[in-house]
Amino acid sequence: IALAEIASYSGDRKDDEYAFRLGLDLDISDSTMVYASYNRGVKGGGYNAPVFPLNPPLDYDDETMSYDPEKLDAFEVGFKSRLNDGLLQLNGAVYYYDYEDYQAFQIVGIDTLTTNADADAWGGEFEVISAPTAGLELVLGAAYNDIEVDLAGQKTTSVQSPKWNLNALARYEFEVGSGSLAFQWDAVYRSEHFFSLTGLETVEEDGYTVQNVSVMYTPEDGQWNVQAFVHNASDEEYLVQTFDLSGMALFGMTEQYFGRPRWYGATFTYNFN
């Protein structure tokens, strides 16, 4: 039985890249350290392997099938501090990333293709960890990331790159009999982001917050614990992946995958050591 050849491609490559890091840490006091760093990072080149035949303007040539190594010049400055005898921690950083031959990942139909583009990003993060009273721990964190990808003259952003990521946690533990009981609440917020470089409404997630709660009992010897939990306590509806298959040559639909809804359960853990 002879099989028809729809298209063919052959290629070879040899890439020689290097990576290194330069960093400086400086203790400006007994409780605070500042730092600065420069990183040269690399990611190897490779080849695309489409499942379906490509349509113009994509073709079985080096420009479509092969992509070059990615190089990143990353600059970062930040600080770490422990105050009030370690009961308060403050950490922060700002950064700038300059990409050369950024490997832009995109979905074309049901195929995934990687192409080279120009890109840069800047942002920062800040974290507060506090223990204001015995048994109570509070954590607050915020991260901002603004990345711009220039793909064939079109300004877009990278896949699944929200500008804002926020997180919070509150945990309170106290003695109960010969053991301890701990209540915990935590939440994560992700702002608007996209699942494809097209930036179309069909591949957009508006942003969401997921909250979890739990209670755990641990005896004094710590050999076992029992925990009850509720994940996604507010029953938030959110997308974790989307494929735009609405083109005329495809299936005329958008395929969406949703995050897990509210669910609850209990665990029992025993340490045999």
Order of alpha helices (4+ residues) and beta strands (2+ residues): beta-beta-beta-alpha-beta-beta-beta-beta-beta-beta-beta-beta-beta-beta-beta-beta-beta
